[in-house]
């Protein structure tokens, strides 16, 4: 089949992708040589709700390059695909669809029915990103596609697997070892979705905010002398005060203050440290007091230097409260409304005041410090009411005009990246991994070199997180996900499982009466963890066996929640009272409703996708995996957690190398965002320019430690590269090149020996670059070889050789070189190379399974190399001189040889026809330089070009002088920028280096232009 005039990327990509699929070309072990070592990569699992963005395109292109390179070299290769179930994102999508269809909400239809809807959505729409990855050319083993919820209860047919079993087994194992626990800590809380979320799901945005300044009166009307001094110690303000001033952007949280903190070195407040002050809000008759304490956290130079400490609603305050034993008073419910539950305000204020005086008040979870008139209000409405009340009481700090002092300023606020609402730090009961107990092996593995992180600069991020690690919150208040395998039961022997009158032991009949009369104190709980209800039932039976009959004779049953458990227990007791049959009593247990954070399940990705906990052949062969390619933003959230989890579960690192790539930015270097309107859709670029052009562009920009700057013009330029390859191959086809014998030739002509050496150089450089993860060097080296050496020079050099004694060897050499070029290009540009491979010969395999070349320095011919590079250098020198002096392109000039050694004369004699045609000169002839000539130099030779009769020397002089003035002005500007200390301090290193490069180019241009002007002055 002959080649079309142009390469139709869209048609070829679809056709080739279908053929790869049909032949299962990407299967694990495909093209592996006998006894070959394995090479495995796990894809960072994209969210099942996701679609391909430019970061995915870069990440997966780089993975695919390594995978195709190893597969072609005969490694037993696996690239493991899969998707993350993306708990909060998926639940949001399905709930939004239900709302759009005006269907009942998830709480109305119940958990089981809702999860069926999620699975139905996944079946219909969850494969979007896999289809898009195929368009990119990603050579994943799609037959092994994994899903982090595979095998979960309720999973439909086709969603089998054991990933869910692996996740549950790990939880149970870590729970039994004391590595997982339930506790109350401050977390990021999304009020819209009513769940804890990770830091990665929080987007900090700069917004217009306000900072209010309020007075906290000292208890008992005490006063102190407040003194401010300047940097030299001179007094600038001295006054008597009966208050301490604080500033806040969230006045509603004042209700939960547990203290006011000042820095221990802040002399202004030394007289009142340890005293009590009054929170200026709440009913006057119950106005509560809090202590003034010292802590390193407050900054004496910021605001008043005094900070209100609301430990249950601010992460920094939480740390201060923990260090100083300050109670944590929760103010809001899951929707960020002011709490309505708990004790009355009067009771709560009394307990909080007792705590402020140093009394031990125990658990404060029932303390509700929201005044009754504010309970149930949205947090922002409560804010307005609090500010109004304080202003009305005259406890706001005032400005010079006597008005309440409020600063309008930009503040950073945390938003849920999916909900779009302001995140509230909330004190909630969550499940945690005790990371301090499992972190050290992950630190040691990198320090000892068992896992490398490159570039090395990212090791600092890795170590910083792990060496300052906090407990890992792994529970989410969602329905879509791995439900936590912990069940709770009523603690029948708990001291508080009694009637309110506390009149002793309860028999079942008395218990029933008190339950029905709502007089029973809510009983405590016992909990057990197991992989299934059957397993956990046995644990409850064992515990009940030690209790007195008739409770132990009852049946353990599963109910929906605690309230259902109390009801079921009461019903069982009622039947026992009526029948006297102890078997009527049931012991109801309920499962924890929370699900596991998706980072917990994806933390098991390497072993889970390979079949663990089963001892599978894939697990034995491909684990630990070899290379993980990922973005810098999830080094802690995913990479570090995988390291901790795999080491804790199977005692082995999950991967040998972690390559961290940069963030793709727009062509001006700005971060892409929808709000800026500069997001680039990779699918649009593929539609417009083809997948190969996009892949090559991303690869050529993937410099280690740098952020690529991408614009459509870059991809368009590399679409031209695709066209160049196609046209060069088509030229070869039209000249019978592919009719020549296949295989490595042994040519005699200098041109052919030279290009074979250049091919070997390109192969050696490519393997070195890929082995060192220098993807940009790999792409740029191939570009220089294929476009520069092959498509430009060699094709031109070969044209006159197609007729004559070297025709056969030239065709054979060109065939071999083109085949080597497309083979080396294939990992980066798989579609066009696969198409060329199929169109230029009868092949036994597709190029995806082609043999990677292994030739090397033995093909480099030193003599041919010197000669042809000398010729190329001379041609480029002549072309440059012609362009510099404005010589018309069609003008053919004499080439005067003013000096030449033997080697130069031999090269001239052997290559005169090439020189004449490509440099547009007449046959070289000896002579001397004179007026109207310009000089051109080459190693061992000097030449002169007579141009006086073909140019207007005066006009060219004027043109060059004008160009020189502009270039010198531009260079001066760059020099000034580089010499500016502020630029050196504030600019990114990449920008500084880019500026230096621009200046160097301008300086070279200036030197060339001055040399040209010097020659023109001799005319």
NUZA-273176 format. One record per residue (C-alpha): y, z, x. Coordinates in steps of 0.2 Angstrom, whole numbers, plus 5000, padded with zeros to 4 digits. Layout:
NUZA-273176
YZX/...
This chain:
NUZA-273176
500050005000/501749955007/503250075007/504550054994/506350025000/506850194997/506050364996/505950424978/505950614980/505650664962/504250544959/503350584976/503550774974/502650774957/501350654962/500950744979/501050924971/499750864958/498550794972/498750954982/498251054966/496850934962/496050954979/496351144980/497251104996/497951274998/496351384995/496051525007/495151465022/495551275019/495451175035/494851325045/493951285061/492251375063/492551545070/494451525068/495451685067/496251735051/498051725046/498751795030/500351815022/500751905005/502151834995/503551964991/503051964972/504451894962/504851974945/503851894931/505451874922/506251784937/506751614941/506951534958/508651574966/509251524983/508651684991/506851644985/507051464991/507451525009/506151665009/504751555003/505151405014/505051515029/503351585023/502751415019/503151345036/502151485045/500751455033/500651265034/500851275053/499351395055/498251305042/498551145052/498051235068/496351275060/496651465056/495751535042/497351555032/497851645015/499551645007/499251764993/500351734977/500751844963/502151924952/502752094949/502752154931/504552204932/504552354920/506352364915/506752184916/505252124906/505452264892/507352214891/506852024888/505552064875/506652184866/508152064866/506951934859/506452054845/508252094841/508651904840/507251874828/507852024818/506152104820/505852294820/506252384836/504852444848/504952624842/504652564824/503152464828/502452584841/501852574859/500252474857/501052334846/502552324858/501452304873/500452164864/502152074862/502552094880/500852014885/501151874873/502851844881/502051844898/500751714893/502051604886/503551624898/502951724913/502451574923/504251504926/504451554944/502751494949/503051324943/504751324952/503851384968/502751234966/504251124965/504851194982/503151144989/502551324992/500751304998/500051474990/498251494985/498651484967/496851514962/497151694968/498751724958/498951914956/499952014944/500352204946/499752234928/498152144929/496652234921/497852364912/497252424895/497652304882/497752154894/497251994885/495851874891/496351794907/497351944913/495852034921/495752104938/495852274946/497652294951/497952424937/496352514942/496952514960/498652584955/497852724944/496552774958/497952794971/498952904959/497453014955/497053024973/498753074979/498953194964/497353284969/497953294987/499553374982/500553214987/501253184969/502053314959/503153334943/504853414945/506653414940/507853314951/509453214950/509153024947/510052864943/509952864924/510252704913/510952764896/510552594888/508752594893/508552784894/507652784910/507752824928/508152674939/508052644958/509552624969/509152444971/509452424952/511152504953/512652384956/514252474963/515752384956/517652414960/518452454943/520152514937/520052704936/521052864934/521053024943/521653174934/522253334943/521953504934/522253684938/520853804938/521653984935/521054124946/520154264937/521154404931/522854324935/522654344953/523854254965/523854204983/525054124995/524753934996/525353855013/525253675019/525653625037/525953455046/524853395060/525953495072/525753655063/527453665055/527453735037/527953595024/527553695008/527453885004/527253944987/526254084977/524954014966/523754084952/522653934952/521653814963/521953624960/520553494959/520553314955/519153214945/518853044938/517553114926/518453264916/516953274904/515853344918/517053494921/516053574907/514553584918/515453644934/514553784943/515853814957/517353754966/517053714985/518253704999/517953665017/517653825028/519053775040/520353745026/521553885029/522553855013/521153925003/520454055014/521254195004/520254154988/518554104995/517254214986/518454244971/518154174954/519154044944/519153994926/518653814920/520153764910/519153694895/518153764881/518453894868/519754024875/518654174869/517154114879/518154034894/516954054908/517154084927/516454004942/516454054961/517553974974/516353934989/516453855006/515353695011/515553555024/515653425010/517453435004/518653335015/520253445017/521353285019/520753205003/521653254987/521853444986/520453474997/519553574983/518053494974/517253544958/515353554959/514453484945/512653484952/511853404937/512953254936/513453204954/512353164969/513553244982/513753394971/511953414969/511753434987/513153564988/512353654973/510653654981/511353724998/512253864989/511153914975/512253854961/511453824944/511253654938/511953634920/511453474911/512753414899/512153244892/510653174883/509653014887/511052904879/512452994889/513053084874/513553264875/511953374872/511653444855/510153554859/509953714867/510853884865/512553904857/514053884868/514454074867/512654114873/512753984886/514454034893/513854214894/512354164905/513354044916/514654184919/513354304924/512654174936/514354154943/514454344946/512854324956/511554384943/509854304942/509854214926/508254114929/507953944920/509553874913/508753714905/509153784888/510953824893/512153704884/513953714890/514653584879/515753664866/515153644848/516553524843/516053404857/514153404855/513453234850/515053134856/514952984868/515353044886/516952934885/517553004869/517153184876/518253134891/519753104880/519553264870/519353364886/520953294894/521953314878/521353504877/521853534895/523553454893/523853544877/523553704886/524753664900/523353664914/523653494920/524553474937/526153394933/527253264942/529053274946/529553234928/528453374922/527153254915/525253274918/524853194935/523653054933/523252934947/522852754943/521752684956/520252574960/518652674960/516852624963/515752644948/513852624948/513152504934/511452464929/511152284936/510252234920/511052344906/512752324912/513252504908/513852644919/512452734927/512452924925/511753044938/510553144927/509453294930/507753254922/505953294924/505153154934/503653124944/503853114963/502953064979/503153204992/503653075005/503953205018/502053225019/501653035021/503152965031/502653005049/501252875051/502452745045/503752795058/502452805072/501652635067/503352545071/503752655086/502052625094/502152435090/500752425078/502052335067/503552245074/505152225064/506152075069/507552055072/507552225080/509152275073/508252305056/507252445064/508752555063/508852535045/506952565043/507052725054/508652785046/507852785029/506152865034/506952995045/508053055031/506853025017/507053105000/505653134987/505252964979/505552954960/504052854954/504152884935/505152774922/505452814904/504752644898/503252574889/502952424900/502052474915/500652584922/500552734911/500452894921/498652954921/499053134917/498653224901/499353384894/498553524883/499153684875/498953834886/498053944874/498154094886/499954084891/500954244888/502254144877/500954074865/501254224853/502254254838/504154294839/503754474836/502654484851/501254584841/499854544853/498354434854/498254304840/496654254832/496554074825/496954124807/498554214813/498954074824/498853944810/499954054799/501354064812/501253884816/501453834798/502953964796/503753894812/503654064820/502654024835/503454014851/503153834858/501653854869/501553814888/500553674894/499053644906/498853474914/497453374922/497553204931/496153074930/495852884929/495352884911/495252994896/493353014897/493653084915/495053194910/494153264894/492853334905/494153424915/494853504900/493053554894/492753644910/494353734908/494053784890/492253844894/493053994902/493954044886/493354144871/492454064857/492853984845/494153874855/492853824868/491753754854/493053634849/493153444853/494453374865/495353234857/496853124862/498453124851/500053034853/501253184859/501453364859/502053374841/500453284836/499453404846/500253554838/499853474821/498053434825/497753604832/498453684816/497353574805/495853614815/496253804813/496553774794/494753704792/494053834803/494853964791/494153884776/492353844783/492153974796/491353824807/492053834824/491653654828/493153614816/494353674829/494953524840/495853544856/497153404856/497853324872/499153204875/499553084889/501153074899/502252944890/503052884906/502552734917/502552714935/504052634944/503652454949/503952494967/502452614967/501252474961/502052344972/501852464986/500052434985/500252244985/499352195002/497752294998/497852274979/497952084979/496452074991/495252174979/495452354984/494652474980/493152354980/492552314997/492852124995/492651995008/494451945007/494952125011/493852125026/494451965032/496351955028/496852145030/497952195038/499052045034/499951955048/501751925044/502851985030/504451885027/505751975017/507552015014/508552155023/508952235006/507252295002/506752355019/506652535012/506252494994/504752394998/504352375016/504452555021/503552605005/502152485008/501952555026/501852735019/500652685005/499452585015/499352715029/499152855016/497752765006/496752665019/497452725035/498052555041/499652465043/499852325029/500552195041/500752165060/502552085059/503952095047/505251955049/506851995040/507951855036/509851855031/510751835014/511151655009/513051645007/514151505000/514851385013/516451495015/515351645019/515551735003/514151824994/513551724979/513851804962/513951744945/515651824943/516351724957/515551564950/514851514967/513051534964/511951384970/510451344960/509051284971/508251184957/509951084955/509851044974/508050984973/508450874958/509950804967/509350784985/507450824985/506450984990/506250925008/508150915011/508451085004/506951155014/507551075030/509351135027/508851315024/507651315039/509051245051/510251385045/508951525047/509551595064/508851765068/510051895062/511251775054/511751745035/511551555031/513051475024/512551345012/513451205002/512851044994/513550945008/512351025020/510850975009/511550805006/511650775025/509850825027/509450705013/510150575024/508850635037/507450615025/508150435022/508250405041/506350455044/505850345029/506850195035/506250215053/504450215047/504750065035/505449975050/503850015059/502749955045/503749785043/503349755062/501549785061/501549955069/500250035058/499049885061/498849945079/497450055083/497650245079/497450375092/498450425108/498850275118/499050255137/500550145139/501250065155/503050025150/504350145155/505050155137/503350205129/502950325143/504650405141/504450425122/502750505124/503450635135/504850665123/503550695109/502650815120/504250915124/504650925105/502950985102/503051125115/504751175110/504251175091/502751295094/503751405105/505151425092/503951455077/502951575087/504551675090/505151655072/506651555078/506551445063/508351365066/507851315083/506251235077/507251135064/508651085075/507451035089/506450925077/508050845071/508650805089/506950725093/506650635077/508350565073/509050555091/507550505102/506450425090/507450345076/508950295086/508450265104/506650225104/506750115089/508150015097/507250015114/505649955106/506349805096/506349685111/504649745116/503849685100/503849515108/503049495125/501649575136/502049755130/501949715111/500249795108/500549955118/502249975110/501549955092/500150085096/501450195104/502650195090/501250225078/500650375087/502450445089/502850425071/501250505066/501650655078/503350665071/502850675053/501450795058/502650915066/503950895052/502650935039/502751125038/504651105035/504650945025/502950925017/503350795003/504050655013/502850675027/501350685015/501950525007/502150435024/500450495030/499650415014/500650255015/500350215034/498450215036/496750255029/496650435031/495150545029/496150695024/497950735017/499250785030/499150965024/497450975032/497950865047/497650915065/499051005074/499450925091/498951015106/499550895120/500850965132/501650935149/500350815155/501150685144/502850705152/503150565165/504450615177/504950445183/505050375165/506050525160/507350505174/507550315171/507650315152/508850475152/509950385165/510050225154/510350335138/511750425147/512550265153/512550195136/513250345128/514650355142/515150175138/515150205120/516150355122/517450265133/517550125121/517850245106/519150345116/520150195120/520050115103/519049955109/518549855094/516749875090/516349695091/517149665108/515949625122/516549695138/516049655156/515149795165/515749805183/514649895195/515749975208/514450085216/512550105214/511150185224/509450115224/508750215210/510250165199/510049975203/508149985199/508550065182/509949935179/508749795183/507349855172/508349895157/509849775158/509349685141/509349865133/511049905141/511849745136/511349755118/511649935114/513249955124/513949795119/514249735137/513849585148/512549585161/513149705175/513949625190/514549705206/516449715209/517949825211/518949925199/520749865196/522149875183/521749865165/520049945169/519250115164/517950205174/516250265168/515050365179/513250385179/512050485191/512050385207/513250245201/515050205195/515650075183/517249995177/517549925160/518949795159/519849825143/521649775146/521449615137/520649695121/521749835118/523649875116/523850005130/525550065123/524850085105/523350175112/524350285123/525450335108/523950375097/523050475110/524650575114/524850615096/523050665094/523250775110/524750865103/523750905087/522250965096/523251075108/524151155093/522451195085/521751265101/523251375104/523051445086/521251485090/521651555107/522951675098/521751725085/520451775098/521751865109/522251975094/521452145095/521452165076/520352005074/519152065088/519052235079/518852175061/518052005061/516151985059/515351945076/514751785068/516551735064/517151775082/515751675089/516051525078/517951535083/517551535101/516351385098/517751285089/518951325104/517751265117/517551105107/519351075106/519551115125/518250985129/519250855117/520850895126/520050865143/519350705138/520950645130/522050695145/520750595156/520950445145/522850455145/522750465164/521850305165/522950215153/524450255163/523750145177/523749995166/
